[in-house]
Amino acid sequence: MNEIPTRVGPGAHLTLHYRVALAAGGAEVISTFGGRPATLQMGSGQLAPALEQRLLGLAEGEEGRFELAPDEAYGRRHAELVQSFQRALFDANADLVNEGPYEPGDAVRFRGPGGEQVAGVIKSIDDERVVLDFNHPLADQAIVFEVRLLGVIPA
């Protein structure tokens, strides 16, 4: 008797290997291949919506390779998301993701005016001011998303 494979639908729990690489040049950004697979729930915000859309309908055991334009992947860069803060305000509201002194290129979590946590990257820092970029690091980049779907538990 042939079993019908379980397919990805809204709210499904997935176990998968995935890789994100830049479309231009193929530089790998992140990959779970060769390591532990990822687990996620569709619709929970763990993947960009366009990436989730590519998974919908895939069957357990299936593989896929998808190219996404910048607007579909992580969007375009927005100049207004690069912001300058007084150092004292930054120090009072930032949590360094990595330990050590703050340096350009470091990722930080920053408490916004409403108390929400937003992620940013330090562009420059001195005793007086800090410039943070709140754009996604892959903004303006076309990407390739590869996936091997190991398991699907429907919602």
Backbone as a printed PyTorch tensor [residue, N CA C, xyz], in Angstrom:
tensor([[[ 0.8460, -1.1790,  0.0000],
         [ 0.0000,  0.0000,  0.0000],
         [ 0.8880,  1.2390,  0.0000]],

        [[ 0.6740,  2.1420, -0.9490],
         [ 1.4490,  3.3780, -1.0360],
         [ 0.8620,  4.4190, -0.1070]],

        [[ 1.7220,  4.9300,  0.7730],
         [ 1.2840,  5.9960,  1.6580],
         [ 1.4340,  7.3290,  0.9520]],

        [[ 0.4840,  8.2100,  1.1450],
         [ 0.5830,  9.5610,  0.5980],
         [ 1.4850, 10.3630,  1.5200]],

        [[ 2.5560, 10.9660,  0.9750],
         [ 3.4660, 11.7140,  1.8460],
         [ 2.7820, 12.9400,  2.4510]],

        [[ 3.1820, 13.2420,  3.6630],
         [ 2.6630, 14.4180,  4.3420],
         [ 3.2640, 15.6620,  3.6990]],

        [[ 2.4220, 16.6340,  3.4220],
         [ 2.8580, 17.8760,  2.7730],
         [ 2.8080, 19.0410,  3.7540]],

        [[ 3.6410, 20.0160,  3.4780],
         [ 3.7150, 21.2190,  4.3140],
         [ 2.4700, 22.0710,  4.0900]],

        [[ 1.8400, 22.4280,  5.1850],
         [ 0.6810, 23.3220,  5.1530],
         [ 0.8330, 24.3720,  6.2370]],

        [[-0.0700, 25.3360,  6.2880],
         [-0.0190, 26.3670,  7.3190],
         [-0.0100, 25.7450,  8.7180]],

        [[ 0.8520, 26.2510,  9.5710],
         [ 0.9230, 25.7880, 10.9530],
         [ 1.6670, 24.4890, 11.1700]],

        [[ 2.1280, 23.8330, 10.1010],
         [ 2.8330, 22.5510, 10.2420],
         [ 4.1580, 22.7410, 10.9790]],

        [[ 4.5620, 21.7070, 11.6850],
         [ 5.8760, 21.6630, 12.3250],
         [ 6.8070, 20.9140, 11.3810]],

        [[ 7.9910, 21.4680, 11.1370],
         [ 8.9230, 20.8950, 10.1760],
         [10.2620, 20.5770, 10.8100]],

        [[10.8840, 19.5370, 10.3250],
         [12.2880, 19.2460, 10.5810],
         [12.9440, 19.2480,  9.2100]],

        [[13.9930, 20.0290,  9.0560],
         [14.5890, 20.1970,  7.7460],
         [16.0420, 20.6280,  7.8290]],

        [[16.7450, 20.3870,  6.7590],
         [18.0480, 20.9960,  6.5430],
         [17.8190, 22.1080,  5.5390]],

        [[18.5100, 23.2380,  5.7410],
         [18.3950, 24.3230,  4.7780],
         [19.7140, 25.0640,  4.6550]],

        [[19.8290, 25.7450,  3.5370],
         [21.0120, 26.5620,  3.2480],
         [20.5240, 27.8450,  2.5970]],

        [[21.1020, 28.9520,  3.0410],
         [20.8740, 30.2490,  2.4080],
         [22.2250, 30.7150,  1.9010]],

        [[22.2740, 31.0570,  0.6100],
         [23.5050, 31.5590, -0.0080],
         [23.1570, 32.7830, -0.8420]],

        [[24.1460, 33.6270, -1.0560],
         [23.9400, 34.7870, -1.9140],
         [23.8600, 34.3060, -3.3570]],

        [[22.9090, 34.8220, -4.1040],
         [22.7580, 34.4290, -5.5040],
         [23.9660, 34.8920, -6.3120]],

        [[24.4770, 36.0610, -6.0080],
         [25.6640, 36.5810, -6.6910],
         [26.9020, 36.0380, -5.9940]],

        [[27.5920, 35.1350, -6.6360],
         [28.8230, 34.5900, -6.0740],
         [28.6540, 33.3270, -5.2580]],

        [[27.4470, 33.0570, -4.7790],
         [27.1910, 31.8040, -4.0770],
         [27.7220, 31.6990, -2.6600]],

        [[28.1590, 32.8060, -2.0560],
         [28.6860, 32.7420, -0.6880],
         [27.5970, 32.2470,  0.2610]],

        [[27.9310, 31.2070,  1.0270],
         [26.9820, 30.6310,  1.9760],
         [26.8220, 31.5640,  3.1690]],

        [[25.5650, 31.8050,  3.5400],
         [25.2480, 32.6550,  4.6830],
         [25.0150, 31.7980,  5.9150]],

        [[24.2290, 30.7460,  5.7360],
         [23.9340, 29.8250,  6.8290],
         [23.5540, 28.4740,  6.2340]],

        [[23.9050, 27.4010,  6.9510],
         [23.5470, 26.0650,  6.4960],
         [23.4530, 25.1270,  7.6910]],

        [[22.4400, 24.2480,  7.6420],
         [22.3440, 23.1960,  8.6510],
         [22.7960, 21.8580,  8.0800]],

        [[23.0640, 21.7970,  6.7590],
         [23.5520, 20.5620,  6.1510],
         [24.8820, 20.1990,  6.8090]],

        [[25.0590, 18.9370,  7.1550],
         [26.2760, 18.5110,  7.8190],
         [26.2320, 18.7040,  9.3250]],

        [[25.1210, 19.2150,  9.8330],
         [24.9640, 19.4330, 11.2720],
         [23.5680, 18.9950, 11.6960]],

        [[23.1010, 19.6120, 12.7600],
         [21.7650, 19.2990, 13.2570],
         [20.7160, 19.9360, 12.3620]],

        [[19.6420, 19.2180, 12.0680],
         [18.5740, 19.8510, 11.2910],
         [17.8440, 20.9030, 12.1260]],

        [[17.1870, 21.7950, 11.4390],
         [16.3920, 22.8370, 12.0900],
         [14.9720, 22.3210, 12.2890]],

        [[14.3140, 22.8510, 13.3030],
         [12.8920, 22.5950, 13.5070],
         [12.1940, 23.9380, 13.5800]],

        [[11.0250, 24.0170, 12.9930],
         [10.2820, 25.2730, 13.0220],
         [ 8.8130, 25.0070, 12.8050]],

        [[ 8.0220, 26.0150, 13.1050],
         [ 6.5890, 25.9370, 12.8500],
         [ 6.2370, 26.9800, 11.8110]],

        [[ 5.5410, 26.5470, 10.7910],
         [ 5.1050, 27.4620,  9.7440],
         [ 4.2170, 28.5400, 10.3510]],

        [[ 4.4240, 29.7700,  9.9120],
         [ 3.6020, 30.8860, 10.3760],
         [ 4.0520, 31.5120, 11.6750]],

        [[ 5.1350, 31.0060, 12.2680],
         [ 5.5790, 31.5260, 13.5650],
         [ 6.5810, 32.6700, 13.4280]],

        [[ 6.9840, 32.9850, 12.1940],
         [ 7.9300, 34.0700, 11.9930],
         [ 9.3830, 33.6370, 12.0500]],

        [[ 9.6510, 32.3440, 12.1110],
         [11.0290, 31.8690, 12.1710],
         [11.7320, 31.9770, 10.8210]],

        [[10.9700, 31.9830,  9.7510],
         [11.5130, 32.1870,  8.4100],
         [10.8080, 33.3760,  7.7790]],

        [[11.4800, 34.0180,  6.8420],
         [10.8590, 35.0960,  6.0850],
         [ 9.6190, 34.5460,  5.3790]],

        [[ 8.5610, 35.3390,  5.2690],
         [ 7.3250, 34.8560,  4.6350],
         [ 7.5380, 34.2570,  3.2420]],

        [[ 8.3940, 34.8570,  2.4330],
         [ 8.6260, 34.3180,  1.0830],
         [ 9.2870, 32.9440,  1.1370]],

        [[10.1330, 32.7010,  2.1440],
         [10.7430, 31.3810,  2.2900],
         [ 9.6790, 30.3580,  2.6950]],

        [[ 8.8000, 30.7480,  3.6140],
         [ 7.7130, 29.8510,  4.0050],
         [ 6.8230, 29.5250,  2.8110]],

        [[ 6.5530, 30.5050,  1.9690],
         [ 5.7170, 30.2700,  0.7890],
         [ 6.3130, 29.1910, -0.1050]],

        [[ 7.6520, 29.1640, -0.2070],
         [ 8.3070, 28.1620, -1.0440],
         [ 8.1660, 26.7570, -0.4640]],

        [[ 7.9900, 26.6640,  0.8560],
         [ 7.8660, 25.3550,  1.5020],
         [ 6.4610, 24.7690,  1.4080]],

        [[ 5.4520, 25.6330,  1.3020],
         [ 4.0690, 25.1610,  1.2550],
         [ 3.8780, 24.1670,  0.1100]],

        [[ 3.3160, 23.0200,  0.4240],
         [ 3.0300, 22.0070, -0.5780],
         [ 4.1420, 20.9950, -0.7820]],

        [[ 5.3550, 21.2710, -0.2650],
         [ 6.4300, 20.2820, -0.3940],
         [ 6.0860, 19.0510,  0.4420]],

        [[ 6.5030, 17.9020, -0.0380],
         [ 6.2370, 16.6460,  0.6620],
         [ 7.4320, 16.2510,  1.5220]],

        [[ 7.1360, 15.5650,  2.6170],
         [ 8.1740, 15.0120,  3.4750],
         [ 9.1440, 14.2030,  2.6110]],

        [[10.4560, 14.4480,  2.7690],
         [11.4810, 13.7650,  1.9990],
         [11.8920, 14.5140,  0.7370]],

        [[11.1570, 15.5430,  0.3820],
         [11.4330, 16.2930, -0.8400],
         [12.5390, 17.3180, -0.6330]],

        [[13.2100, 17.6570, -1.7180],
         [14.2340, 18.7070, -1.7070],
         [13.8010, 19.8010, -2.6550]],

        [[14.2730, 21.0100, -2.3850],
         [13.9510, 22.1300, -3.2610],
         [15.0700, 23.1400, -3.2860]],

        [[15.1260, 23.8990, -4.3730],
         [16.0930, 24.9900, -4.5300],
         [15.3270, 26.1580, -5.1210]],

        [[15.3810, 27.2960, -4.4320],
         [14.5850, 28.4460, -4.8250],
         [15.4650, 29.6980, -4.8510]],

        [[15.3200, 30.4720, -5.9050],
         [16.0160, 31.7580, -5.9870],
         [15.0120, 32.8480, -5.6670]],

        [[15.4100, 33.7570, -4.7830],
         [14.5280, 34.8430, -4.3830],
         [15.1990, 36.1780, -4.6680]],

        [[14.4540, 37.0730, -5.2970],
         [14.9240, 38.4300, -5.5450],
         [14.9750, 39.1760, -4.2050]],

        [[15.7290, 40.2740, -4.1350],
         [15.8330, 41.0100, -2.8690],
         [14.4810, 41.3750, -2.2570]],

        [[13.5330, 41.8140, -3.0860],
         [12.2270, 42.2070, -2.5490],
         [11.4830, 41.0340, -1.9290]],

        [[11.7010, 39.8260, -2.4300],
         [11.0520, 38.6350, -1.8820],
         [11.7840, 38.1120, -0.6530]],

        [[13.0940, 38.2460, -0.6490],
         [13.9110, 37.6440,  0.4120],
         [13.8350, 38.4970,  1.6810]],

        [[14.7380, 39.4140,  1.8220],
         [14.8000, 40.2140,  3.0540],
         [14.5730, 41.6860,  2.8060]],

        [[14.0680, 42.0260,  1.6230],
         [13.6770, 43.3970,  1.3430],
         [14.8320, 44.2920,  0.9200]],

        [[14.4820, 45.5150,  0.7270],
         [15.4340, 46.5480,  0.3190],
         [15.9550, 47.2760,  1.5440]],

        [[17.1350, 47.8490,  1.3900],
         [17.6970, 48.6820,  2.4600],
         [16.9150, 49.9870,  2.5110]],

        [[16.7360, 50.4900,  3.7050],
         [16.0450, 51.7690,  3.9110],
         [16.9540, 52.6820,  4.7240]],

        [[17.2830, 53.8210,  4.1380],
         [18.2030, 54.7660,  4.7870],
         [17.7170, 55.1680,  6.1760]],

        [[16.3990, 55.2760,  6.3620],
         [15.8730, 55.7010,  7.6670],
         [16.0830, 54.6640,  8.7640]],

        [[16.4810, 53.4490,  8.3920],
         [16.7680, 52.4170,  9.3940],
         [18.2180, 52.4540,  9.8760]],

        [[18.9930, 53.3990,  9.3710],
         [20.3360, 53.6670,  9.9000],
         [20.1890, 54.9110, 10.7720]],

        [[20.3860, 54.7290, 12.0890],
         [20.0780, 55.7990, 13.0350],
         [21.2420, 56.0490, 13.9800]],

        [[21.3700, 57.3060, 14.3590],
         [22.4240, 57.7410, 15.2680],
         [21.8320, 58.0110, 16.6480]],

        [[22.5360, 57.5440, 17.6840],
         [22.0810, 57.7140, 19.0660],
         [23.1950, 58.2860, 19.9160]],

        [[22.8090, 59.0350, 20.9490],
         [23.7980, 59.4400, 21.9480],
         [24.2990, 58.1780, 22.6270]],

        [[25.5670, 58.1480, 22.9470],
         [26.1780, 56.9510, 23.5330],
         [25.4890, 56.5430, 24.8290]],

        [[25.1090, 57.5140, 25.6650],
         [24.4540, 57.1970, 26.9410],
         [23.1100, 56.5020, 26.7060]],

        [[22.3450, 56.9540, 25.7190],
         [21.0690, 56.3270, 25.4020],
         [21.2940, 54.9100, 24.8850]],

        [[22.3010, 54.7460, 24.0340],
         [22.6480, 53.4240, 23.5190],
         [23.0210, 52.4960, 24.6650]],

        [[23.9310, 52.9290, 25.5280],
         [24.3820, 52.0810, 26.6420],
         [23.2320, 51.6580, 27.5490]],

        [[22.2350, 52.5260, 27.7070],
         [21.1040, 52.2260, 28.5840],
         [20.1050, 51.2570, 27.9400]],

        [[20.1350, 51.1130, 26.6160],
         [19.0970, 50.3470, 25.9270],
         [19.5910, 49.1960, 25.0650]],

        [[20.8900, 48.9480, 25.0190],
         [21.4310, 47.9160, 24.1320],
         [21.9030, 46.7010, 24.9190]],

        [[21.7400, 45.5380, 24.3150],
         [22.2830, 44.2830, 24.8240],
         [23.1590, 43.7140, 23.7280]],

        [[24.4230, 43.5700, 23.9940],
         [25.3480, 43.0140, 23.0170],
         [25.0680, 41.5290, 22.8480]],

        [[24.9430, 41.0900, 21.6090],
         [24.6950, 39.6720, 21.3460],
         [25.9320, 38.8580, 21.6990]],

        [[27.1170, 39.3700, 21.3600],
         [28.3810, 38.7110, 21.7090],
         [29.0040, 39.4560, 22.8820]],

        [[29.7750, 38.7420, 23.6840],
         [30.4190, 39.3900, 24.8310],
         [31.6170, 40.2100, 24.3800]],

        [[31.9850, 41.1800, 25.1970],
         [33.1500, 41.9990, 24.9010],
         [32.7600, 43.4440, 24.6710]],

        [[33.7510, 44.2910, 24.4120],
         [33.4350, 45.7060, 24.1650],
         [32.7170, 45.8660, 22.8160]],

        [[31.8960, 46.8970, 22.7230],
         [31.1760, 47.1790, 21.4800],
         [32.1600, 47.5790, 20.3880]],

        [[31.9330, 47.0380, 19.1760],
         [32.7690, 47.3720, 18.0210],
         [31.8990, 47.4340, 16.7780]],

        [[32.3120, 48.2070, 15.7570],
         [31.5710, 48.1930, 14.4970],
         [31.4590, 46.7650, 13.9630]],

        [[30.2640, 46.4430, 13.4660],
         [29.9910, 45.1020, 12.9610],
         [29.3000, 44.2050, 13.9690]],

        [[29.3120, 44.5890, 15.2530],
         [28.6490, 43.7820, 16.2810],
         [27.1340, 43.8740, 16.1450]],

        [[26.4550, 42.7490, 16.3470],
         [24.9970, 42.7230, 16.4050],
         [24.5770, 43.0680, 17.8290]],

        [[23.5310, 43.8700, 17.9400],
         [23.0000, 44.2450, 19.2510],
         [21.4830, 44.1370, 19.2330]],

        [[20.9260, 43.8810, 20.4010],
         [19.4810, 44.0010, 20.6000],
         [19.2810, 45.3440, 21.2770]],

        [[18.3200, 46.0900, 20.7810],
         [18.1000, 47.4440, 21.2710],
         [16.6400, 47.5890, 21.6680]],

        [[16.3940, 48.1550, 22.8560],
         [15.0320, 48.4060, 23.3240],
         [14.5190, 49.6800, 22.6750]],

        [[13.4210, 49.5460, 21.9150],
         [12.8180, 50.7090, 21.2690],
         [11.9850, 51.5120, 22.2460]],

        [[11.3950, 52.6140, 21.7680],
         [10.6260, 53.5060, 22.6430],
         [ 9.4620, 52.8140, 23.3540]],

        [[ 8.8550, 51.8070, 22.7230],
         [ 7.7410, 51.0810, 23.3350],
         [ 8.1820, 49.8590, 24.1260]],

        [[ 9.5020, 49.6810, 24.3060],
         [10.0180, 48.5450, 25.0430],
         [10.2650, 47.3170, 24.1830]],

        [[ 9.9040, 47.3810, 22.8830],
         [10.1150, 46.2450, 21.9840],
         [11.6000, 46.0640, 21.7050]],

        [[11.9990, 44.8220, 21.4670],
         [13.3910, 44.5100, 21.1320],
         [13.5560, 44.5160, 19.6210]],

        [[14.5430, 45.2420, 19.1270],
         [14.8760, 45.2410, 17.7120],
         [16.3590, 44.9360, 17.5900]],

        [[16.7220, 44.2910, 16.4800],
         [18.1240, 43.9330, 16.2600],
         [18.7510, 44.9310, 15.3020]],

        [[20.0080, 45.2290, 15.5590],
         [20.7490, 46.1310, 14.6960],
         [22.2190, 45.7690, 14.6890]],

        [[22.9460, 46.4070, 13.7870],
         [24.3840, 46.2140, 13.6690],
         [25.0520, 47.5610, 13.8700]],

        [[26.0960, 47.5890, 14.6900],
         [26.8370, 48.8280, 14.9440],
         [27.6330, 49.1790, 13.6940]],

        [[27.3760, 50.3780, 13.1650],
         [28.1300, 50.8680, 12.0040],
         [29.3400, 51.6790, 12.4600]],

        [[29.1530, 52.4960, 13.4910],
         [30.2660, 53.2590, 14.0590],
         [29.9350, 53.5480, 15.5170]],

        [[30.9980, 53.7480, 16.3010],
         [30.8070, 53.9990, 17.7290],
         [31.9950, 54.7920, 18.2480]],

        [[31.6930, 55.7790, 19.0980],
         [32.7340, 56.5110, 19.8150],
         [32.1630, 56.9100, 21.1720]],

        [[32.8600, 57.7510, 21.9030],
         [32.4070, 58.1160, 23.2510],
         [31.1210, 58.9300, 23.2460]],

        [[30.8180, 59.5850, 22.1320],
         [29.6620, 60.4700, 22.0550],
         [28.4380, 59.8440, 21.3780]],

        [[28.6430, 59.1200, 20.2590],
         [27.5430, 58.6530, 19.4250],
         [27.7560, 57.2060, 18.9650]],

        [[26.6250, 56.5740, 18.6510],
         [26.6260, 55.2310, 18.0680],
         [25.6790, 55.2720, 16.8680]],

        [[26.1290, 54.7370, 15.7480],
         [25.2740, 54.6170, 14.5680],
         [24.9160, 53.1440, 14.4120]],

        [[23.5950, 52.8780, 14.3960],
         [23.0820, 51.5140, 14.2630],
         [22.3340, 51.3580, 12.9500]],

        [[22.5090, 50.1940, 12.3390],
         [21.7820, 49.8540, 11.1160],
         [20.7690, 48.7740, 11.4750]],

        [[19.4800, 49.1120, 11.3670],
         [18.4050, 48.1800, 11.6950],
         [17.8840, 47.4370, 10.4620]],

        [[18.5150, 47.6250,  9.3010],
         [18.1680, 46.8450,  8.1240],
         [18.6050, 45.4010,  8.3490]],

        [[17.9040, 44.4570,  7.7300],
         [18.3460, 43.0650,  7.7850],
         [19.6970, 42.9800,  7.0880]],

        [[20.6440, 42.2010,  7.6130],
         [21.9670, 42.1000,  6.9860],
         [21.9200, 41.6300,  5.5210]],

        [[20.8560, 40.9350,  5.1190],
         [20.7420, 40.4700,  3.7380],
         [19.8410, 41.3620,  2.8810]],

        [[19.4830, 42.5360,  3.4090],
         [18.6780, 43.4640,  2.6070],
         [19.4280, 43.7880,  1.3210]],

        [[18.6890, 43.9410,  0.2470],
         [19.2120, 44.2470, -1.0970],
         [19.9470, 43.0730, -1.7380]],

        [[19.8800, 41.8900, -1.1450],
         [20.5940, 40.7290, -1.6850],
         [19.6080, 39.7110, -2.2440]],

        [[19.8620, 39.2470, -3.4620],
         [19.1410, 38.0910, -3.9830],
         [19.7750, 36.8590, -3.3390]],

        [[18.9500, 35.8800, -2.9950],
         [19.4690, 34.6960, -2.3040],
         [19.0030, 33.4150, -2.9900]],

        [[19.6940, 32.3380, -2.6640],
         [19.2950, 30.9920, -3.0450],
         [18.9800, 30.2560, -1.7420]],

        [[17.8000, 29.6540, -1.6940],
         [17.3230, 28.9180, -0.5240],
         [17.1880, 27.4560, -0.9430]],

        [[17.9760, 26.5850, -0.3060],
         [17.9150, 25.1550, -0.5770],
         [17.3890, 24.4500,  0.6650]],

        [[16.5850, 23.4310,  0.4550],
         [15.9540, 22.7570,  1.5850],
         [15.8400, 21.2540,  1.3120]],

        [[16.0000, 20.4670,  2.3650],
         [15.6900, 19.0380,  2.3660],
         [14.7300, 18.8190,  3.5280]],

        [[13.5010, 18.4670,  3.2160],
         [12.4500, 18.3280,  4.2050],
         [12.5090, 16.9250,  4.8150]],

        [[12.8750, 16.8440,  6.0780],
         [13.0380, 15.5540,  6.7500],
         [11.7580, 15.0470,  7.3860]],

        [[10.9660, 15.9540,  7.9420],
         [ 9.7400, 15.5380,  8.6160],
         [ 8.7080, 16.6330,  8.6240]],

        [[ 7.4340, 16.2450,  8.5550],
         [ 6.3220, 17.1850,  8.5770],
         [ 5.2780, 16.6590,  9.5370]],

        [[ 4.8860, 17.4730, 10.4990],
         [ 3.7670, 17.1560, 11.3710],
         [ 2.6950, 18.2050, 11.0680]],

        [[ 1.5860, 17.7980, 10.4690],
         [ 0.5560, 18.7730, 10.0940],
         [-0.0330, 19.4660, 11.3180]],

        [[-0.5700, 20.6500, 11.0750],
         [-1.1920, 21.4210, 12.1670],
         [-2.5030, 20.7890, 12.5850]]])
